Amino acid sequence: MSATSGADPVLNVLLSRQALDSHGEVIARVVAQASQDTVRLNWVTPDSQPDDQGHYPCDIAFVSRDVTGASTKTKLQPSLLRYYEVLRASPALAWIHTHSSGADRPIFGELMQRGVRVTTSSGANAQSVAHTAVAAVLALGRRFPSLVQAQAHKVWRPLLNDPDTHSFIGQRAMVVGLGPIGLQIASYLQALGLEVVGVTRDPARHLANPALRAVESFSTFAHQLHAVRYLILACPLTETTQGLVDVDRLRLLPPGAYLINVARGEVVDQTALIACLNAGHLGGAFLDVFEVEPLPTTSPLWDMPQVMVSPHTAGHFTGYAQAVFDIFCHNLNAYVLQQPLRNVVQPST
C-alpha cells in the first residue's frame, strides 16, 4: 500500500474487468471492514494505462479464472499475455492470488524471485478433483472403457470371467500427494475397501491418518509399486515431482495396473507411459493433464481404447469461481490486517 503525507493509504488492486464488475463491491467491503475505512481502493485492470515510466501501481493482483481463459501453460492467449505484461511492469506488487490450486506457471516463479508473495486456491476444488479421480478408479476397475466401446459397436460383451475385472476390496492404491485433494481421494478409496498408501514430502504428518495403510516419501515410495494396482497422482508440479513417474517406475507396477493423473502432465514421462500402454504392461489410464495442452491431435493417446482422455477438467464444477473468490477474500482481509495468508507458495516447492 502507498500513501501520501496526510492522506489515507491506497491499496492498488489489479483484476480483470469481469472480476471487477462481479466482485468489486465485495472487495471494497472487505477492505473497508478490515481497515476500519482507513484504506482507499484504486482499481487497476488490463485496460489501465501505465505512468510515464511504463509502470503500473499494483500492490496486489487477483488472477480469476477468466484471466487465464482458454490459455494453457504451453499456449497463452493475448488476454493472458496482457495481464502478465501489467504484472511484470508493477514494481510495487507485493502479493498475487491465483484461481488455480497449483502455481507451476512460470510467471509465478518469476514473481516470487522478485519477492512477491503468491497464494493459490488450493482446496477450492479438492472434492471435485477427488470425485473425478475416484470415478476414474471405478471406471477403469469396472472396465467402463470396454463397455463403452462394446456399446458403440452394438456388441453384447458381459464381463463374465473377465480376468481384468477385480473386486476393489483389498486392492492396493497409491496416492501421490497428500494435500487437500490427495487426502480426500485416500478417504474415499479407503471407504471403498482399498488399501491406500500415501506419498508425501513429510510422511510423519500423516502416519496417524486412518485412511492410509502406509505413508512413504518421494524418495522411498518405489519399493511399494510392485503391489499397487491403482497409481493416482495428485501432487503439485515441483522440482521433486517433475518426471517422477518415469519408465523405471512404470515398469515396477504389476502387469495390468492403472494410472490416474489429476496432478500435472509433467509428473509423468508421457513417452514412457505410451510405450507401457502399447506393450500391454499397464491395464489402462485416466489422464486429465498432459505435457502439452491441449493434447495434440497427433498423440496416440487419443486412439488407445484403454485410455480415458479428460481435457484438464477434473476440478471444474458450478460454484468453483465463488469458492476461489472466498479464499481470495479471506486472504485479502488477512493482508490488510497484516496477518498470515492461506496457501502461500514456498519458493523451494
MITOR-592947 format. One record per residue (C-alpha): x, y, z; residue in three letters. Coordinates in nm, 2 decimals, decimal comma. Example, Ala and Ser with C-alpha at 12.3 -4.5 7.8 and 13.67 -1.06 7.14 Angstrom:
// MITOR-592947
LUMRO     px     py     pz  aa
LUMRO   1,23  -0,45   0,78 Ala
LUMRO   1,37  -0,11   0,71 Ser
END
This chain:
// MITOR-592947
LUMRO     px     py     pz  aa
LUMRO   0,00   0,00   0,00 Met
LUMRO   0,11   0,35  -0,07 Ser
LUMRO   0,02   0,68   0,10 Ala
LUMRO   0,10   1,05   0,06 Thr
LUMRO   0,16   1,28   0,35 Ser
LUMRO  -0,16   1,33   0,54 Gly
LUMRO  -0,37   1,10   0,33 Ala
LUMRO  -0,51   0,76   0,39 Asp
LUMRO  -0,31   0,47   0,24 Pro
LUMRO  -0,42   0,35  -0,10 Val
LUMRO  -0,44  -0,02  -0,20 Leu
LUMRO  -0,40  -0,07  -0,57 Asn
LUMRO  -0,57  -0,38  -0,68 Val
LUMRO  -0,52  -0,55  -1,03 Leu
LUMRO  -0,80  -0,77  -1,15 Leu
LUMRO  -0,99  -0,83  -1,47 Ser
LUMRO  -1,27  -0,61  -1,58 Arg
LUMRO  -1,51  -0,91  -1,54 Gln
LUMRO  -1,39  -0,97  -1,19 Ala
LUMRO  -1,42  -0,60  -1,10 Leu
LUMRO  -1,78  -0,59  -1,23 Asp
LUMRO  -1,87  -0,91  -1,04 Ser
LUMRO  -1,67  -0,87  -0,72 His
LUMRO  -1,57  -0,51  -0,68 Gly
LUMRO  -1,83  -0,42  -0,43 Glu
LUMRO  -1,74  -0,72  -0,21 Val
LUMRO  -1,37  -0,65  -0,23 Ile
LUMRO  -1,43  -0,29  -0,13 Ala
LUMRO  -1,64  -0,40   0,17 Arg
LUMRO  -1,37  -0,65   0,29 Val
LUMRO  -1,10  -0,38   0,27 Val
LUMRO  -1,33  -0,12   0,44 Ala
LUMRO  -1,41  -0,36   0,73 Gln
LUMRO  -1,06  -0,48   0,78 Ala
LUMRO  -0,91  -0,13   0,77 Ser
LUMRO  -1,20   0,04   0,95 Gln
LUMRO  -1,24   0,26   0,65 Asp
LUMRO  -0,88   0,39   0,66 Thr
LUMRO  -0,77   0,24   0,33 Val
LUMRO  -0,88   0,37  -0,01 Arg
LUMRO  -0,90   0,14  -0,31 Leu
LUMRO  -0,77   0,21  -0,65 Asn
LUMRO  -0,87  -0,04  -0,93 Trp
LUMRO  -0,62  -0,14  -1,20 Val
LUMRO  -0,74  -0,35  -1,49 Thr
LUMRO  -0,55  -0,47  -1,81 Pro
LUMRO  -0,71  -0,17  -1,98 Asp
LUMRO  -0,54   0,07  -1,75 Ser
LUMRO  -0,26   0,29  -1,87 Gln
LUMRO   0,09   0,30  -1,73 Pro
LUMRO   0,27   0,60  -1,59 Asp
LUMRO   0,54   0,79  -1,77 Asp
LUMRO   0,79   0,53  -1,68 Gln
LUMRO   0,58   0,24  -1,81 Gly
LUMRO   0,49   0,12  -1,46 His
LUMRO   0,16   0,03  -1,30 Tyr
LUMRO   0,08   0,10  -0,93 Pro
LUMRO  -0,04  -0,25  -0,84 Cys
LUMRO   0,01  -0,36  -0,48 Asp
LUMRO  -0,19  -0,69  -0,51 Ile
LUMRO  -0,34  -0,89  -0,80 Ala
LUMRO  -0,62  -1,14  -0,84 Phe
LUMRO  -0,59  -1,39  -1,12 Val
LUMRO  -0,95  -1,51  -1,16 Ser
LUMRO  -1,04  -1,80  -1,40 Arg
LUMRO  -1,15  -1,56  -1,68 Asp
LUMRO  -0,80  -1,42  -1,69 Val
LUMRO  -0,64  -1,75  -1,80 Thr
LUMRO  -0,95  -1,82  -2,01 Gly
LUMRO  -0,86  -2,07  -2,28 Ala
LUMRO  -0,49  -2,04  -2,22 Ser
LUMRO  -0,27  -2,33  -2,11 Thr
LUMRO   0,08  -2,33  -1,99 Lys
LUMRO   0,20  -2,40  -2,34 Thr
LUMRO  -0,04  -2,19  -2,53 Lys
LUMRO  -0,10  -1,84  -2,40 Leu
LUMRO  -0,38  -1,62  -2,53 Gln
LUMRO  -0,33  -1,25  -2,59 Pro
LUMRO  -0,55  -1,15  -2,30 Ser
LUMRO  -0,34  -1,35  -2,05 Leu
LUMRO  -0,02  -1,22  -2,20 Leu
LUMRO  -0,15  -0,87  -2,15 Arg
LUMRO  -0,22  -0,95  -1,78 Tyr
LUMRO   0,14  -1,08  -1,75 Tyr
LUMRO   0,26  -0,75  -1,90 Glu
LUMRO   0,09  -0,55  -1,63 Val
LUMRO   0,22  -0,78  -1,36 Leu
LUMRO   0,58  -0,75  -1,48 Arg
LUMRO   0,55  -0,37  -1,50 Ala
LUMRO   0,43  -0,33  -1,14 Ser
LUMRO   0,74  -0,28  -0,93 Pro
LUMRO   0,53  -0,24  -0,61 Ala
LUMRO   0,35  -0,57  -0,64 Leu
LUMRO   0,36  -0,75  -0,31 Ala
LUMRO   0,10  -1,03  -0,34 Trp
LUMRO  -0,08  -1,22  -0,61 Ile
LUMRO  -0,36  -1,47  -0,57 His
LUMRO  -0,44  -1,73  -0,84 Thr
LUMRO  -0,76  -1,92  -0,90 His
LUMRO  -0,56  -2,25  -0,96 Ser
LUMRO  -0,46  -2,49  -0,69 Ser
LUMRO  -0,10  -2,50  -0,82 Gly
LUMRO   0,15  -2,23  -0,90 Ala
LUMRO   0,35  -2,40  -1,17 Asp
LUMRO   0,30  -2,15  -1,44 Arg
LUMRO   0,64  -1,98  -1,50 Pro
LUMRO   0,51  -1,63  -1,42 Ile
LUMRO   0,46  -1,72  -1,05 Phe
LUMRO   0,82  -1,84  -1,01 Gly
LUMRO   0,93  -1,52  -1,19 Glu
LUMRO   0,73  -1,30  -0,95 Leu
LUMRO   0,85  -1,49  -0,64 Met
LUMRO   1,21  -1,42  -0,74 Gln
LUMRO   1,11  -1,05  -0,71 Arg
LUMRO   0,99  -1,12  -0,36 Gly
LUMRO   0,62  -1,12  -0,45 Val
LUMRO   0,41  -1,35  -0,23 Arg
LUMRO   0,20  -1,60  -0,43 Val
LUMRO  -0,11  -1,77  -0,29 Thr
LUMRO  -0,32  -2,03  -0,45 Thr
LUMRO  -0,68  -2,16  -0,43 Ser
LUMRO  -0,58  -2,50  -0,30 Ser
LUMRO  -0,88  -2,67  -0,15 Gly
LUMRO  -1,14  -2,49  -0,35 Ala
LUMRO  -1,19  -2,78  -0,59 Asn
LUMRO  -1,05  -3,06  -0,38 Ala
LUMRO  -1,37  -3,26  -0,36 Gln
LUMRO  -1,44  -3,22  -0,73 Ser
LUMRO  -1,09  -3,34  -0,83 Val
LUMRO  -1,12  -3,62  -0,57 Ala
LUMRO  -1,46  -3,73  -0,71 His
LUMRO  -1,31  -3,74  -1,06 Thr
LUMRO  -1,01  -3,94  -0,95 Ala
LUMRO  -1,23  -4,20  -0,77 Val
LUMRO  -1,47  -4,21  -1,06 Ala
LUMRO  -1,17  -4,30  -1,28 Ala
LUMRO  -1,07  -4,58  -1,04 Val
LUMRO  -1,42  -4,72  -1,05 Leu
LUMRO  -1,45  -4,68  -1,43 Ala
LUMRO  -1,12  -4,84  -1,50 Leu
LUMRO  -1,16  -5,12  -1,24 Gly
LUMRO  -1,51  -5,19  -1,37 Arg
LUMRO  -1,40  -5,19  -1,73 Arg
LUMRO  -1,61  -4,89  -1,84 Phe
LUMRO  -1,39  -4,81  -2,15 Pro
LUMRO  -1,45  -5,17  -2,28 Ser
LUMRO  -1,82  -5,14  -2,21 Leu
LUMRO  -1,85  -4,81  -2,39 Val
LUMRO  -1,67  -4,95  -2,69 Gln
LUMRO  -1,89  -5,25  -2,70 Ala
LUMRO  -2,20  -5,03  -2,69 Gln
LUMRO  -2,06  -4,82  -2,98 Ala
LUMRO  -2,04  -5,13  -3,19 His
LUMRO  -2,37  -5,28  -3,05 Lys
LUMRO  -2,19  -5,58  -2,91 Val
LUMRO  -2,32  -5,77  -2,61 Trp
LUMRO  -2,00  -5,82  -2,41 Arg
LUMRO  -2,06  -5,93  -2,05 Pro
LUMRO  -1,77  -5,91  -1,80 Leu
LUMRO  -1,82  -6,28  -1,70 Leu
LUMRO  -1,49  -6,44  -1,63 Asn
LUMRO  -1,30  -6,13  -1,75 Asp
LUMRO  -0,95  -6,18  -1,59 Pro
LUMRO  -0,90  -5,80  -1,57 Asp
LUMRO  -1,22  -5,74  -1,36 Thr
LUMRO  -1,13  -5,74  -0,99 His
LUMRO  -1,31  -5,66  -0,67 Ser
LUMRO  -1,18  -5,34  -0,51 Phe
LUMRO  -1,17  -5,50  -0,17 Ile
LUMRO  -0,81  -5,54  -0,06 Gly
LUMRO  -0,67  -5,39  -0,38 Gln
LUMRO  -0,37  -5,15  -0,33 Arg
LUMRO  -0,39  -4,79  -0,43 Ala
LUMRO  -0,11  -4,54  -0,41 Met
LUMRO  -0,20  -4,17  -0,38 Val
LUMRO   0,10  -3,95  -0,46 Val
LUMRO   0,05  -3,61  -0,29 Gly
LUMRO  -0,14  -3,56   0,03 Leu
LUMRO  -0,27  -3,21   0,00 Gly
LUMRO  -0,64  -3,14   0,03 Pro
LUMRO  -0,71  -3,34  -0,30 Ile
LUMRO  -0,49  -3,64  -0,22 Gly
LUMRO  -0,63  -3,67   0,14 Leu
LUMRO  -0,99  -3,67   0,01 Gln
LUMRO  -0,91  -3,93  -0,25 Ile
LUMRO  -0,75  -4,15   0,01 Ala
LUMRO  -1,05  -4,12   0,23 Ser
LUMRO  -1,29  -4,22  -0,04 Tyr
LUMRO  -1,08  -4,51  -0,16 Leu
LUMRO  -1,05  -4,64   0,19 Gln
LUMRO  -1,42  -4,63   0,23 Ala
LUMRO  -1,45  -4,85  -0,09 Leu
LUMRO  -1,23  -5,11   0,07 Gly
LUMRO  -0,90  -5,04  -0,10 Leu
LUMRO  -0,57  -5,03   0,09 Glu
LUMRO  -0,42  -4,69   0,04 Val
LUMRO  -0,05  -4,59   0,05 Val
LUMRO   0,02  -4,22   0,06 Gly
LUMRO   0,33  -4,05  -0,08 Val
LUMRO   0,42  -3,70   0,06 Thr
LUMRO   0,72  -3,48   0,15 Arg
LUMRO   0,65  -3,52   0,52 Asp
LUMRO   0,53  -3,88   0,60 Pro
LUMRO   0,54  -3,82   0,98 Ala
LUMRO   0,25  -3,57   0,95 Arg
LUMRO   0,02  -3,84   0,81 His
LUMRO   0,11  -4,16   1,00 Leu
LUMRO  -0,20  -4,14   1,22 Ala
LUMRO  -0,44  -4,10   0,93 Asn
LUMRO  -0,68  -4,39   0,94 Pro
LUMRO  -0,74  -4,38   0,56 Ala
LUMRO  -0,37  -4,46   0,50 Leu
LUMRO  -0,23  -4,81   0,54 Arg
LUMRO   0,13  -4,67   0,50 Ala
LUMRO   0,30  -4,34   0,41 Val
LUMRO   0,61  -4,31   0,20 Glu
LUMRO   0,83  -4,02   0,10 Ser
LUMRO   0,91  -3,93  -0,26 Phe
LUMRO   1,25  -4,10  -0,22 Ser
LUMRO   1,11  -4,43  -0,08 Thr
LUMRO   0,78  -4,50  -0,25 Phe
LUMRO   0,92  -4,70  -0,54 Ala
LUMRO   0,96  -5,02  -0,33 His
LUMRO   0,58  -5,03  -0,29 Gln
LUMRO   0,49  -5,01  -0,66 Leu
LUMRO   0,51  -5,38  -0,72 His
LUMRO   0,18  -5,43  -0,53 Ala
LUMRO   0,00  -5,11  -0,65 Val
LUMRO  -0,30  -5,17  -0,88 Arg
LUMRO  -0,41  -4,80  -0,89 Tyr
LUMRO  -0,14  -4,53  -0,91 Leu
LUMRO  -0,31  -4,20  -0,85 Ile
LUMRO  -0,12  -3,87  -0,90 Leu
LUMRO  -0,25  -3,57  -0,71 Ala
LUMRO   0,07  -3,38  -0,63 Cys
LUMRO   0,19  -3,03  -0,73 Pro
LUMRO   0,45  -2,99  -1,00 Leu
LUMRO   0,78  -2,92  -0,83 Thr
LUMRO   1,15  -3,00  -0,89 Glu
LUMRO   1,09  -3,32  -0,69 Thr
LUMRO   0,78  -3,43  -0,89 Thr
LUMRO   0,89  -3,33  -1,24 Gln
LUMRO   0,93  -3,66  -1,43 Gly
LUMRO   0,86  -3,86  -1,11 Leu
LUMRO   0,68  -4,14  -1,28 Val
LUMRO   0,94  -4,24  -1,53 Asp
LUMRO   0,99  -4,56  -1,73 Val
LUMRO   1,16  -4,74  -1,45 Asp
LUMRO   0,88  -4,67  -1,20 Arg
LUMRO   0,61  -4,75  -1,45 Leu
LUMRO   0,78  -5,09  -1,51 Arg
LUMRO   0,78  -5,16  -1,13 Leu
LUMRO   0,40  -5,16  -1,14 Leu
LUMRO   0,24  -5,50  -1,17 Pro
LUMRO   0,10  -5,61  -1,51 Pro
LUMRO  -0,25  -5,47  -1,56 Gly
LUMRO  -0,20  -5,17  -1,32 Ala
LUMRO  -0,38  -4,84  -1,39 Tyr
LUMRO  -0,25  -4,49  -1,38 Leu
LUMRO  -0,48  -4,19  -1,29 Ile
LUMRO  -0,33  -3,85  -1,33 Asn
LUMRO  -0,51  -3,55  -1,19 Val
LUMRO  -0,19  -3,37  -1,10 Ala
LUMRO   0,02  -3,22  -1,38 Arg
LUMRO   0,12  -3,38  -1,71 Gly
LUMRO   0,49  -3,32  -1,65 Glu
LUMRO   0,48  -3,55  -1,34 Val
LUMRO   0,47  -3,84  -1,59 Val
LUMRO   0,72  -3,93  -1,87 Asp
LUMRO   0,45  -3,93  -2,13 Gln
LUMRO   0,66  -4,12  -2,39 Thr
LUMRO   0,73  -4,39  -2,14 Ala
LUMRO   0,36  -4,41  -2,05 Leu
LUMRO   0,26  -4,45  -2,41 Ile
LUMRO   0,52  -4,73  -2,45 Ala
LUMRO   0,40  -4,91  -2,14 Cys
LUMRO   0,04  -4,89  -2,26 Leu
LUMRO   0,13  -5,01  -2,61 Asn
LUMRO   0,32  -5,30  -2,46 Ala
LUMRO   0,02  -5,40  -2,25 Gly
LUMRO   0,21  -5,37  -1,93 His
LUMRO  -0,05  -5,12  -1,80 Leu
LUMRO  -0,41  -5,21  -1,80 Gly
LUMRO  -0,52  -4,85  -1,88 Gly
LUMRO  -0,51  -4,49  -1,77 Ala
LUMRO  -0,72  -4,19  -1,69 Phe
LUMRO  -0,54  -3,87  -1,79 Leu
LUMRO  -0,67  -3,53  -1,70 Asp
LUMRO  -0,34  -3,35  -1,77 Val
LUMRO  -0,07  -3,37  -2,03 Phe
LUMRO   0,28  -3,25  -2,11 Glu
LUMRO   0,14  -3,03  -2,38 Val
LUMRO  -0,22  -2,89  -2,36 Glu
LUMRO  -0,44  -2,91  -2,55 Pro
LUMRO  -0,33  -3,26  -2,62 Leu
LUMRO  -0,22  -3,26  -2,99 Pro
LUMRO  -0,44  -3,45  -3,23 Thr
LUMRO  -0,14  -3,65  -3,34 Thr
LUMRO  -0,10  -3,80  -2,99 Ser
LUMRO  -0,16  -4,18  -2,99 Pro
LUMRO  -0,33  -4,14  -2,65 Leu
LUMRO  -0,65  -4,03  -2,83 Trp
LUMRO  -0,69  -4,37  -3,01 Asp
LUMRO  -0,59  -4,60  -2,72 Met
LUMRO  -0,90  -4,80  -2,62 Pro
LUMRO  -0,77  -4,84  -2,26 Gln
LUMRO  -0,71  -4,47  -2,21 Val
LUMRO  -0,97  -4,21  -2,09 Met
LUMRO  -0,87  -3,86  -2,20 Val
LUMRO  -1,01  -3,57  -2,00 Ser
LUMRO  -0,94  -3,21  -2,11 Pro
LUMRO  -0,79  -3,08  -1,78 His
LUMRO  -1,14  -3,06  -1,64 Thr
LUMRO  -1,13  -3,27  -1,32 Ala
LUMRO  -1,16  -2,96  -1,09 Gly
LUMRO  -1,44  -2,78  -1,27 His
LUMRO  -1,78  -2,75  -1,11 Phe
LUMRO  -2,06  -2,50  -1,07 Thr
LUMRO  -1,96  -2,27  -0,78 Gly
LUMRO  -1,59  -2,31  -0,83 Tyr
LUMRO  -1,54  -1,94  -0,91 Ala
LUMRO  -1,72  -1,84  -0,58 Gln
LUMRO  -1,51  -2,09  -0,38 Ala
LUMRO  -1,19  -1,93  -0,53 Val
LUMRO  -1,32  -1,58  -0,45 Phe
LUMRO  -1,40  -1,68  -0,09 Asp
LUMRO  -1,03  -1,78  -0,04 Ile
LUMRO  -0,91  -1,46  -0,20 Phe
LUMRO  -1,14  -1,26   0,03 Cys
LUMRO  -1,01  -1,45   0,33 His
LUMRO  -0,65  -1,36   0,23 Asn
LUMRO  -0,74  -1,00   0,14 Leu
LUMRO  -0,88  -0,95   0,49 Asn
LUMRO  -0,56  -1,11   0,64 Ala
LUMRO  -0,34  -0,89   0,41 Tyr
LUMRO  -0,49  -0,57   0,52 Val
LUMRO  -0,46  -0,68   0,88 Leu
LUMRO  -0,10  -0,79   0,82 Gln
LUMRO  -0,19  -1,15   0,93 Gln
LUMRO  -0,06  -1,47   0,77 Pro
LUMRO  -0,21  -1,56   0,44 Leu
LUMRO  -0,36  -1,90   0,34 Arg
LUMRO  -0,20  -2,12   0,08 Asn
LUMRO   0,13  -1,93   0,04 Val
LUMRO   0,36  -2,09  -0,21 Val
LUMRO   0,70  -2,16  -0,08 Gln
LUMRO   0,99  -2,08  -0,32 Pro
LUMRO   1,16  -2,41  -0,25 Ser
LUMRO   0,85  -2,62  -0,35 Thr
END
